[in-house]
Amino acid sequence: MKKFISSIVLSFFAVLAFAQSNPNRLLVVEKNQQFKGFLVERIDSMYFDRIEGPVNVAVTIHEFNNDDPENPVITASFKKTKDCHTFRFIILPKVQSDAYADDATVAAFFANNPTELYFDDFDHGQISGFGALTPGGEYTILAMGYDKFGIACESSKAEFKVPAQKPEGNPSVTWTLDNATQYELTLTITPNADCDHFYTCLFKAGEAQEQFKTWGPMFGFATLEDMVKGFSGEPYYIEKTQTWKQLAPGTDYEIYIIPCDASDIIGESVVANVSTKKMGGEGVAEMTITIGEFGHETDQDGVVHYYQQVIYTPNDQTAAHRDMIIMKSALLDGTWTEEKVVEYMKNEKNPDYPAGMEDPYWDIFGVDDVKWNVEPNTEYCAYSMGKNANGEWGPLTKKEFTTGAPVNGKAKTMINNVIAQRKDFKSVKNVNGKPMMKKQVRLIK
């Protein structure tokens, strides 16, 4: 094999005899889809080697000292295997380290976030300099071992929990549901004498932990309560009447309320279980589709963007409906069938949407007057299907149409547009949270 690889390199260099500049590149693609590239003219040789033993560093946590909460100290041991030449490590919230489920993703993480490289074992070494950790939070020391070639090989983890702090007194709140409509919920939240301030955040019932697993790694939240505080936007110091708007009809929600003392130490969380009013009836949910205006917009670069207005109107028995348009050619060639359309629409969440995130346009309530990004002179099929207040699906409604003629100008090339996207699609808003821990962590003997 070594001889074979060398012959490949020689063939590349044979090209160099005829040209000083070689257009060829050598790319090595890893399983995590990251790659390393080389100019062929700069390669001297290639060969394979073997390291038989494991390459990792065992991490053992002995003590977590939080006497100074702003500068805690972890006592830990790091023991390299025989063939482990160096190692790196970092301290992360457990929910973030859980997202790095295999050695390849951990290797990619350290490649993009390199920390100090250590050559020696540490027996009861002291780690400091990483700053305050969230009380009650679960954390991980995430480590990666490197062989003599500097290749990231095997990862290891050691988990620990920061002791929770006891608040002064018993901070808590009471709440009352003042109003519930199909789209809004209004609560009055009253703090007790021990509660200096509180934070609030609304979730669909049963989804708080799922949201924590999604947003925790992104923003460095160490606990669910930490996330609620980050998402609350601000603390409230007196009785607060708060209204949550643009909610889904007939949906159960959980409003998390985090009471705190004057030092911002949290008490026991309070969860308000509330529901919006239902929409629709128990009869058959039926939809009507109306084809509206075909038009275009030209951006500042002179690129023409075409759109088609489609209006989806539910009857009075419809609680919610799902709407889409598909190129007719995809139905004719069998890429899509109406059975697939029904199956697609009945998914609890948009199957094409990122995991852990809500498509704001998946469940539609009331009339849906939407403009779709489309191609001109193209046949489409508009589909809609509704469900009643009992969650029973009605029939699939279909309307065929052909978009209008193009105008003079440079048209935007649509990508993967068999299923059209809404022209007014809103991306998920960012929220303020804590950054990933990346401070000057120190490990000393």
C-alpha positions as CSV (number, residue, x, y, z in Angstrom):
1,M,0.0,0.0,0.0
2,K,2.8,2.4,0.9
3,K,4.4,1.7,-2.6
4,F,1.0,2.4,-4.2
5,I,0.6,5.7,-2.5
6,S,4.1,6.8,-3.5
7,S,3.3,6.0,-7.2
8,I,0.3,8.2,-7.0
9,V,2.5,11.1,-5.7
10,L,5.0,10.5,-8.5
11,S,2.3,10.7,-11.1
12,F,1.3,14.0,-9.7
13,F,4.9,15.3,-9.9
14,A,5.2,14.1,-13.4
15,V,2.7,16.8,-14.3
16,L,5.0,19.3,-12.6
17,A,7.5,18.7,-15.3
18,F,5.2,20.4,-17.8
19,A,3.8,23.2,-15.6
20,Q,5.2,25.3,-12.8
21,S,1.7,25.8,-11.3
22,N,-0.2,22.6,-10.5
23,P,-4.0,22.9,-10.2
24,N,-4.3,19.5,-8.4
25,R,-5.3,19.4,-4.7
26,L,-5.3,16.5,-2.3
27,L,-8.3,16.5,0.1
28,V,-8.6,14.2,3.1
29,V,-12.2,14.1,4.3
30,E,-13.0,12.9,7.8
31,K,-16.3,11.2,8.8
32,N,-17.5,14.4,10.4
33,Q,-17.3,15.9,6.9
34,Q,-14.4,18.2,7.9
35,F,-11.5,18.1,5.5
36,K,-7.9,19.1,5.2
37,G,-6.5,20.2,1.8
38,F,-3.0,20.3,0.4
39,L,-1.4,21.6,-2.8
40,V,0.0,18.6,-4.5
41,E,3.1,20.4,-5.6
42,R,4.0,20.9,-1.9
43,I,3.6,17.2,-0.9
44,D,6.8,15.3,-0.3
45,S,5.4,11.9,0.4
46,M,2.4,10.1,1.9
47,Y,2.4,6.9,4.0
48,F,0.3,5.0,6.6
49,D,1.4,4.2,10.2
50,R,-0.1,2.3,13.1
51,I,-0.5,3.0,16.8
52,E,-1.9,-0.1,18.4
53,G,-2.8,1.1,21.8
54,P,-5.6,3.5,22.9
55,V,-4.9,7.2,22.8
56,N,-6.9,9.0,25.5
57,V,-6.6,10.7,28.9
58,A,-8.5,9.5,31.9
59,V,-10.1,12.3,33.9
60,T,-10.9,11.9,37.6
61,I,-12.6,14.7,39.6
62,H,-11.6,14.7,43.3
63,E,-13.0,17.9,44.7
64,F,-15.0,21.0,43.7
65,N,-14.2,23.9,46.0
66,N,-16.7,26.8,45.8
67,D,-15.5,28.8,48.8
68,D,-15.0,31.7,46.4
69,P,-17.9,31.4,44.0
70,E,-16.3,33.9,41.6
71,N,-13.2,31.7,41.3
72,P,-14.0,28.1,42.1
73,V,-11.2,25.4,42.0
74,I,-11.5,21.9,40.8
75,T,-9.0,19.2,42.0
76,A,-8.7,16.6,39.2
77,S,-6.3,14.0,37.9
78,F,-5.4,13.5,34.2
79,K,-3.7,10.2,33.3
80,K,-2.6,9.7,29.7
81,T,-2.4,6.2,28.1
82,K,1.0,5.0,26.9
83,D,0.4,6.2,23.3
84,C,-1.3,9.5,24.3
85,H,1.3,12.2,23.6
86,T,-0.7,15.3,24.6
87,F,-4.2,16.3,25.6
88,R,-6.6,19.3,25.8
89,F,-9.6,19.9,28.0
90,I,-12.4,22.4,28.6
91,I,-15.2,22.8,31.1
92,L,-18.7,23.0,29.6
93,P,-22.3,22.8,30.8
94,K,-23.3,19.1,30.7
95,V,-26.1,19.9,28.2
96,Q,-23.5,21.3,25.9
97,S,-21.0,18.4,26.2
98,D,-23.9,15.9,25.6
99,A,-24.2,17.4,22.2
100,Y,-20.7,16.1,21.4
101,A,-21.7,12.4,21.3
102,D,-18.7,10.8,19.6
103,D,-14.9,11.3,19.2
104,A,-15.3,12.8,15.8
105,T,-17.5,15.7,17.0
106,V,-15.3,16.3,20.0
107,A,-12.2,16.4,17.7
108,A,-14.0,18.9,15.5
109,F,-14.9,21.0,18.5
110,F,-11.3,21.3,19.7
111,A,-10.1,22.0,16.2
112,N,-12.4,25.0,16.1
113,N,-11.9,25.9,19.8
114,P,-8.3,25.0,20.6
115,T,-7.4,25.2,24.3
116,E,-4.0,24.8,26.0
117,L,-2.1,21.7,25.0
118,Y,-0.7,19.6,28.0
119,F,2.1,17.1,27.8
120,D,2.3,15.8,31.4
121,D,0.0,13.7,33.6
122,F,-1.5,15.6,36.6
123,D,-2.1,13.9,39.9
124,H,-4.6,16.0,41.9
125,G,-3.9,19.0,39.8
126,Q,-5.9,22.2,40.5
127,I,-8.0,23.8,37.7
128,S,-9.0,27.5,38.2
129,G,-9.6,30.6,36.1
130,F,-12.9,29.5,34.6
131,G,-15.0,31.9,36.6
132,A,-18.3,31.5,38.4
133,L,-20.5,28.5,37.6
134,T,-24.3,28.3,37.8
135,P,-25.4,27.0,41.3
136,G,-27.1,23.7,40.9
137,G,-25.7,23.3,37.3
138,E,-24.3,20.1,35.9
139,Y,-20.9,20.5,34.1
140,T,-18.4,18.3,32.3
141,I,-14.7,18.3,31.9
142,L,-14.4,17.3,28.3
143,A,-10.9,16.1,27.2
144,M,-9.3,14.9,24.0
145,G,-6.1,12.8,23.7
146,Y,-3.6,13.3,20.8
147,D,-1.1,10.9,19.5
148,K,2.6,11.6,18.6
149,F,1.4,13.0,15.2
150,G,-0.9,15.5,16.8
151,I,-4.0,13.6,15.6
152,A,-7.1,13.9,17.9
153,C,-8.0,10.3,18.8
154,E,-10.3,9.5,21.8
155,S,-12.3,11.8,24.0
156,S,-13.2,11.4,27.7
157,K,-15.6,13.1,30.0
158,A,-15.9,13.6,33.8
159,E,-19.1,15.2,35.2
160,F,-19.7,17.1,38.3
161,K,-22.5,19.2,39.8
162,V,-22.2,22.6,41.4
163,P,-23.9,22.8,44.8
164,A,-27.1,24.7,44.8
165,Q,-27.3,27.9,46.9
166,K,-29.9,28.3,49.6
167,P,-32.0,31.6,49.2
168,E,-32.7,33.9,52.0
169,G,-36.1,33.0,53.4
170,N,-38.6,31.3,51.1
171,P,-39.0,33.4,47.9
172,S,-42.1,32.4,46.0
173,V,-45.0,33.8,43.9
174,T,-48.7,33.2,43.4
175,W,-50.5,33.6,40.1
176,T,-54.0,34.0,38.7
177,L,-55.2,33.5,35.1
178,D,-57.0,36.8,34.3
179,N,-57.9,36.1,30.7
180,A,-57.6,33.3,28.1
181,T,-58.6,33.7,24.5
182,Q,-57.7,31.7,21.4
183,Y,-54.5,33.6,20.9
184,E,-53.6,35.2,24.3
185,L,-53.0,34.4,27.9
186,T,-52.9,37.0,30.7
187,L,-51.6,36.2,34.2
188,T,-51.1,38.4,37.3
189,I,-48.0,37.2,39.2
190,T,-47.6,38.4,42.8
191,P,-44.3,37.9,44.7
192,N,-44.3,37.1,48.4
193,A,-42.3,39.1,51.0
194,D,-39.1,37.0,50.6
195,C,-39.2,37.3,46.8
196,D,-37.1,40.3,45.7
197,H,-37.7,39.7,42.0
198,F,-38.8,37.0,39.5
199,Y,-38.4,35.8,35.9
200,T,-40.9,34.3,33.5
201,C,-40.9,32.2,30.3
202,L,-43.7,30.4,28.5
203,F,-43.3,27.0,26.8
204,K,-45.7,24.6,25.2
205,A,-46.7,22.0,27.8
206,G,-43.9,19.3,28.1
207,E,-41.4,21.1,25.9
208,A,-39.3,23.0,28.4
209,Q,-36.7,20.3,28.7
210,E,-36.6,19.8,25.0
211,Q,-36.0,23.6,24.6
212,F,-33.3,23.4,27.2
213,K,-31.5,20.7,25.2
214,T,-31.7,22.9,22.1
215,W,-30.8,26.3,23.5
216,G,-28.6,25.2,26.4
217,P,-25.6,24.2,24.2
218,M,-26.0,27.3,22.0
219,F,-26.0,29.8,24.8
220,G,-24.2,28.1,27.6
221,F,-27.2,27.7,29.9
222,A,-26.3,25.2,32.7
223,T,-29.9,24.7,34.1
224,L,-33.4,25.1,33.0
225,E,-33.8,27.9,35.5
226,D,-30.8,29.6,34.0
227,M,-32.5,29.4,30.6
228,V,-35.7,30.9,31.9
229,K,-33.8,33.8,33.4
230,G,-32.0,34.3,30.1
231,F,-35.3,34.2,28.1
232,S,-37.3,36.4,30.5
233,G,-35.6,39.5,29.1
234,E,-35.7,41.3,32.5
235,P,-36.6,40.6,36.1
236,Y,-39.8,41.8,37.7
237,Y,-39.7,43.4,41.1
238,I,-43.4,44.0,41.9
239,E,-46.7,42.4,41.1
240,K,-46.8,42.0,37.3
241,T,-49.8,41.5,34.9
242,Q,-48.3,39.9,31.8
243,T,-49.9,39.0,28.5
244,W,-48.5,36.4,26.1
245,K,-49.7,37.0,22.5
246,Q,-49.8,35.2,19.2
247,L,-50.3,31.8,20.8
248,A,-51.9,28.7,19.3
249,P,-55.6,28.1,20.0
250,G,-56.6,25.0,22.0
251,T,-53.0,24.5,23.3
252,D,-51.7,23.7,26.7
253,Y,-48.9,25.9,28.0
254,E,-46.5,26.0,31.0
255,I,-45.4,29.3,32.3
256,Y,-42.2,28.9,34.3
257,I,-41.8,31.5,37.1
258,I,-38.4,31.7,38.9
259,P,-38.5,33.6,42.2
260,C,-35.3,35.0,43.6
261,D,-34.0,36.7,46.8
262,A,-32.2,40.0,46.8
263,S,-28.9,38.2,45.9
264,D,-30.5,36.6,42.8
265,I,-30.5,33.2,44.4
266,I,-33.4,31.2,43.1
267,G,-36.1,29.6,45.2
268,E,-38.4,26.8,44.1
269,S,-39.7,27.2,40.5
270,V,-43.4,27.8,40.1
271,V,-45.1,26.4,37.0
272,A,-48.5,27.8,35.8
273,N,-50.4,25.3,33.7
274,V,-52.7,27.2,31.4
275,S,-54.5,26.7,28.1
276,T,-55.8,28.9,25.3
277,K,-59.4,28.5,24.2
278,K,-60.2,26.0,21.4
279,M,-61.1,27.0,17.9
280,G,-63.4,25.3,15.5
281,G,-66.1,22.7,16.2
282,E,-66.6,18.9,16.1
283,G,-67.8,18.7,12.5
284,V,-65.8,18.2,9.3
285,A,-62.9,20.6,8.8
286,E,-63.0,21.8,5.2
287,M,-60.8,24.3,3.4
288,T,-61.3,26.6,0.4
289,I,-58.3,27.7,-1.8
290,T,-58.4,30.9,-3.8
291,I,-55.6,31.9,-6.2
292,G,-54.7,35.5,-6.0
293,E,-52.1,37.9,-7.5
294,F,-49.0,36.8,-9.4
295,G,-46.3,39.4,-9.0
296,H,-42.6,40.2,-8.7
297,E,-40.2,42.4,-6.9
298,T,-36.8,43.6,-8.0
299,D,-34.0,43.9,-5.4
300,Q,-31.2,46.4,-5.4
301,D,-29.0,44.1,-7.5
302,G,-31.6,44.0,-10.3
303,V,-32.6,40.4,-9.5
304,V,-36.3,39.6,-10.0
305,H,-38.1,37.6,-7.3
306,Y,-41.5,36.2,-8.3
307,Y,-44.3,35.4,-5.9
308,Q,-47.8,33.9,-6.1
309,Q,-50.6,34.9,-3.6
310,V,-52.7,32.0,-2.4
311,I,-55.6,32.4,0.1
312,Y,-56.6,29.4,2.3
313,T,-59.9,29.9,4.0
314,P,-61.1,27.4,6.7
315,N,-64.8,26.7,7.6
316,D,-66.1,27.3,11.1
317,Q,-65.4,23.7,12.2
318,T,-61.6,24.0,11.5
319,A,-59.3,24.5,14.5
320,A,-56.1,24.5,12.5
321,H,-54.8,23.8,9.0
322,R,-51.6,23.2,7.1
323,D,-50.9,24.7,3.7
324,M,-48.4,24.3,0.9
325,I,-47.8,24.5,-2.8
326,I,-45.8,21.9,-4.9
327,M,-44.6,22.0,-8.5
328,K,-47.0,19.9,-10.6
329,S,-44.1,18.3,-12.4
330,A,-43.1,16.6,-9.0
331,L,-46.5,15.0,-8.9
332,L,-46.4,13.9,-12.5
333,D,-43.0,12.2,-12.2
334,G,-43.9,10.5,-8.9
335,T,-41.6,12.4,-6.6
336,W,-44.7,13.4,-4.7
337,T,-48.1,11.8,-4.5
338,E,-51.2,13.1,-2.8
339,E,-50.8,10.2,-0.3
340,K,-47.4,11.6,0.5
341,V,-48.8,15.1,0.8
342,V,-51.3,13.9,3.4
343,E,-48.7,12.0,5.3
344,Y,-46.4,15.1,5.3
345,M,-49.1,17.4,6.5
346,K,-50.1,15.1,9.4
347,N,-46.6,15.4,11.0
348,E,-46.8,16.9,14.4
349,K,-44.0,19.3,13.5
350,N,-42.6,20.4,10.1
351,P,-40.2,17.5,9.2
352,D,-38.0,19.9,7.2
353,Y,-37.5,22.3,10.1
354,P,-34.4,22.2,12.4
355,A,-34.8,19.9,15.4
356,G,-35.9,21.6,18.5
357,M,-37.2,24.7,16.7
358,E,-40.8,25.5,15.9
359,D,-42.0,26.4,12.4
360,P,-44.2,29.4,13.0
361,Y,-46.2,28.6,9.9
362,W,-46.8,24.9,10.5
363,D,-50.2,25.2,12.2
364,I,-52.2,28.0,10.7
365,F,-55.3,29.4,12.5
366,G,-57.9,31.4,10.6
367,V,-57.5,32.7,7.0
368,D,-54.0,32.2,5.6
369,D,-53.3,34.9,3.0
370,V,-49.8,34.0,1.9
371,K,-47.3,34.9,-0.9
372,W,-45.1,32.0,-2.1
373,N,-41.8,32.3,-3.8
374,V,-42.3,30.7,-7.2
375,E,-41.0,30.4,-10.8
376,P,-42.8,32.1,-13.7
377,N,-44.7,30.1,-16.4
378,T,-44.8,27.1,-14.1
379,E,-47.7,24.8,-13.1
380,Y,-48.3,24.3,-9.4
381,C,-50.7,22.5,-7.1
382,A,-51.9,24.3,-3.9
383,Y,-52.9,22.0,-1.0
384,S,-54.6,22.5,2.3
385,M,-55.9,20.2,5.0
386,G,-57.6,21.1,8.3
387,K,-58.4,19.4,11.5
388,N,-61.4,20.1,13.9
389,A,-61.4,20.9,17.6
390,N,-61.1,17.1,18.3
391,G,-58.0,16.8,16.2
392,E,-59.8,14.9,13.4
393,W,-58.5,15.6,10.0
394,G,-60.8,16.7,7.2
395,P,-60.3,16.1,3.4
396,L,-57.3,17.2,1.4
397,T,-58.2,20.3,-0.7
398,K,-56.4,20.9,-4.0
399,K,-56.2,23.8,-6.5
400,E,-54.1,23.7,-9.7
401,F,-52.8,26.9,-11.2
402,T,-50.1,28.3,-13.6
403,T,-47.9,31.3,-12.7
404,G,-47.7,34.3,-15.0
405,A,-45.2,35.3,-17.6
406,P,-41.7,36.5,-16.6
407,V,-40.6,40.2,-17.0
408,N,-37.4,41.5,-18.4
409,G,-34.6,41.3,-15.9
410,K,-32.3,38.9,-14.1
411,A,-34.4,36.2,-12.5
412,K,-33.3,34.6,-9.2
413,T,-32.5,30.9,-9.6
414,M,-34.6,29.0,-7.1
415,I,-33.0,26.1,-5.2
416,N,-34.8,23.0,-4.1
417,N,-38.1,24.7,-4.9
418,V,-40.4,21.7,-5.5
419,I,-42.0,22.8,-2.3
420,A,-42.3,26.6,-2.3
421,Q,-41.3,28.7,0.6
422,R,-43.3,31.6,2.0
423,K,-42.2,35.0,0.8
424,D,-42.8,36.4,4.3
425,F,-40.9,33.6,6.1
426,K,-39.5,34.8,9.5
427,S,-36.3,33.2,10.8
428,V,-36.0,32.2,14.5
429,K,-35.0,35.2,16.6
430,N,-31.8,35.1,18.6
431,V,-32.0,35.5,22.3
432,N,-29.4,36.7,24.8
433,G,-27.7,34.1,26.8
434,K,-24.3,33.1,28.2
435,P,-21.5,32.5,25.8
436,M,-19.7,29.2,25.7
437,M,-17.1,29.0,28.4
438,K,-13.7,29.9,26.8
439,K,-11.6,31.7,29.4
440,Q,-8.0,31.3,30.4
441,V,-8.4,28.0,32.3
442,R,-5.3,27.1,34.4
443,L,-4.3,23.5,35.3
444,I,-1.4,23.4,37.8
445,K,0.2,20.6,39.8
